[in-house]
Amino acid sequence: MPPGQEPTASFNVFSPGDFNAVSIGLVAGRFFAESDDAGSTPVALISEEAARRYWPHDNPIGKHLTVLARVYSGKSAGTAQSMEIVGVVKDRRGNNLWEPRSDIYVPFEQHAVTWANLNVRTSIPPLSVVPSVRDAVLALDKEQPVRDVMLLSDAVAQVYGMLRFPMMLVWIFAALALILSAVGIFGVMSYTVSRRTQELAIRMALGADRPVVVRLILREGLAVTLVGVLIGLAASLALSHVMAGYVYGIQSTDPLTYAAAAVVLLATALAACYVPARRAVRIAPIQALRIE
């Protein structure tokens, strides 16, 4: 491969417990073990995206990769080293939320660094354990500073805070679209049923029971609405992959979202048909026939 065109990936130094602390799941192989120290065979884990990109038709477990250079702040550091891939882990997102990134993970015991993030997972309020964590670090090294303590959610907010406002606008506009659709369905169905007042009066004058007439209106109104909902769902499914590419964490076919929208629209149509239908059948047939 020509110089300068070598594959690239994010280089991450992790301890064995870091994957559990930051909720990165194992896909294949194994996590780092305490035995992966400076005296053992150099090992590495890779992300699913790295496996798909660089071993698309092969199992990367047991393969070897060579890191030509590690780059920090634009400067190269470290030397070429061959490492055995012992596991594949779930993807995580970097500054670009729209695309998963290729990651390489190496054990801290084999790649000591001058600074590190200490990840702590706890079942009690996180900030309450800060003094204990600081004391534990100082017990190991009295000159080791512990700074920039923050929740993981706060760290994520710092990086992606600028994206939250446009995403909030997306949800607001989606909610408004659903509300406008519901209002439109209610208005159209109510007007349609009210225009059939004389027809309903004739049906009752000929002997039709009121419950039968109401069920007829509901059945016809829901049938029309159901056709419209099915067409809308089909169009949404056709375009869903576009939205999935812009909003991280949603599936291209989110069944809960589709079901909720369909239920809201069908319930609106049901109410829009039932209310005017009940009002129409309560009017005496002779009076309804006189309505212009």
N, C-alpha and C positions, 0 to 999 in steps of 0.2 A: 504494500500500500504506500503511495507517495507520501513523503513527509508533509505534515500539516493537515492530512486528511484522515488521521487515525480516529477511531471511534472515541467518543467522549461520554463521560458520566459523572454524576455528582459523587464525591468521595466523602464518606461519613465514618467517623470513628465511634464505635458503640461498645458498651460493656454488655455482658450477657443479659442483665435485667432491663436494659433500656428499651428493648422491643415491647415488653409487657407494659412498661411505664407509659409509653406514648401510643400504645394500642396499635402496633404494627404486627399483623398476623402472619403466621407461617403458612406457606403454600406447599412447599415440598422440601425434603431434606431435613435439616436441623438448625437450631439456633446456635450461637456460640456457647461454648462450655468453659468452665473454669480451667480446664486442661489446655485451652488454646492460649498458651503463654509464649514468651519470647523463645523458649527452647523447643517448641513444637513446630510442626509443619505450618507455614503461613496459609491462612484460610480466608475466605471471603463469602459474603452473602450478596445476592443481587436482587433487584426488584423485578416484578413481573414484566414491566415495560422493557427493562434491559434484556430479559430472557427472550421476549418476543422480537426485539429489534436485532439482537446479535446471535441468537440461536433459534431462529424461527421454525426450523424443522428438526430440532435435536433437543435432547435433554441436557441442560447445562450442568446438572449435578455431576461432580467428578471431573469436569473440565477445568482447565487452567487459564487464567488471564494474567496479563502482565500490565502493571500500572507504570507507564513510562515517566510520568511526572505528576506531582500534586501541585495545584496552583492555589495560592492563598493571596488575596488582594492583588492579583495580577502578577505575582512573582512565583516562579517555580520553586518547589521544595521537594526533597526526597529523591530517591533513585529508583531505577527500574527494579521491579520485584515480581516474581511469579507467585501466584496464589491459587490454591485449589478452591473451587466453588463447592461449598457444602450445603447450601440452602438457597431457596427462593422465597422472598417475602412479599407481602402486599405492596401495591404502589402507594405512594403518597404524593401530594401536590406541592409544588414549590411556589414561587412568586406568580407563576402562570397557572391560574386555576383551570384553564381550558384543556391542558394537555398533561398527562402523567409524565413524570420525568424518569430517566434512567438513573438508578442509584446503585452504588457499590458500598457495602458495609464491611468494615474490617474491625477486628477486636482491639480494644485499647491496649491490652497487654503486649500486642505485637506492633503497635503503632502509637507510641506515647506522643502526646501533644503538649504544648506549653500552656494551653488553656482548654477548658471543657465546660459544657453545660451539664449540670447535675440534675437529672430528672427524678422526681420523687412522686410516687403515686400513693395516695392515702384515702382511707374511708372516712376520715374525720375532716373538719374544716381545714383546708390546706394551709392557710396562713398561720394556724395554731401550731404547726410543727416546725416552723422556720427556726425558732431558737434552738430546738433540739438538733436540727440538721446542721446549723452553724456550729454548735458545740462539738458535734461529731467530726466535722471537717477540721476544726481547730485542734482537736485531740490528735489528729493524724499529722497535721502540719500547722504550727502556730503562726507561720508567716503566709499561709494560704488565704487570700481574701475571698469572701463570699459576698457577691454584689449582684445587682440587677435581679433581685428576687421578684418573680411575678407568676401569676397563674397562666396556664397554657392558653386559656381563653383570651386573656389580655394580650399575650404574645401574638395570637392569631389576629386579634382585632387591630393591632398595630400594623400588621402587614396588609390585611385585607379590608381595613376600615373604609377606604375610598370606594370599594366595590359594593358596600352594603346599601348605600343610598340608591344607586341605579337599580339594584336588585329589588329594593323595597318598592321602587316605582313600578317595576314589572309586576309585582304581586298586586299593587294597588290598581293598576290598569286592568289586570286580569279579573279582579273582584268587581270592578266597575262594569266590565264587559258582561260578566255573569248576571249582575243586577239588572243591567239594561236589557239583556235577553229575557230575563224573567218578567220584567215589566212589560216588554213588548208582547210576550206570549199571553200574559194576563189580559192586556188590553184587547188584543185581537180576538182571543177566544171568548171574552165576555161580550164583545160587540157582536160576534157571530151568533152566539146563543140568544142574545136579546133580540136579534133580527128574526129569530124563528119562533117568537111568541105566538103568533097566529097559527103557525103550523102545529105547535104543541097543543093549542086550544082545540084545533080540529081533531087531533089524535085523541084527546080526552073526551071530546063530544061524541066520538065514535066508539068510546068504551075502553080506551086504554087506561090502565092504572097509572097513578102518579109515579110510584117507584119504577115501573117499567120505562116510563118516559125519561126519568132522570138517568137511569142506567144507559139508555140509548144515547143520550147526549154525552155522557161520560165516555162511553165506549168509542164514539166517533171522534170526540176531541182528543182523547189519549192516543188513538190510532194515528191521527195526523201529527201530533207532537212526537210520537215515537219514531215515525219516519224521519222527521227533521233531526232528532237526536242521533239516530243511526248515521245519517249523512254527515253530521258534525263530527261524530266520533271517527268515522272513516277518514275525514280530512285531517283531523288532529293526529291520527296515527301516521298518516303520510308525511306530516311535517314535524313530528315529535323529535326526530333525530337532530333537527336544527336547534331546538331549545336545549336538548341535552348537551350539546356542544358548548353552550354559553352559561349554563347554570350547573355548577358542580354539585353532586350529591343527589341528583334526581335521575331516575331511569327514563330511557326513551319511551317506555310504555309503563307509565305509572298507573296501576289499576285503581288506586284509591282516589286519585284526582279525577279520573274519568267517571268513576262510579258516583262520586259526590256531585259533579256537575250534572250528570244524567238524572240523579234523584231530585236535585233542586228544580230542574226544568220540568220534570214530569209532575212533581208535587204542585208546582205553580199552575200547570195546565189543568190538573185535577181541581184545584180550588177555583180557577177561572171558569171552568165548566159547571161546577156544582152550584156555586152561589147563584148565578143568574138562572140556572135551570130550576132550582128550588123556588126561586121567586116567581118564575113564569108559571109553574104548575099550581101555585097557590091562587092565581087569579082565576076567577070564574070564567068558564069558556065563553059565555055570551059577552062578557066584558072584554076579554082578550080579542074577540073577533071585531070589536069596534075600534081597536087601537090602530091608528094610521101608522 
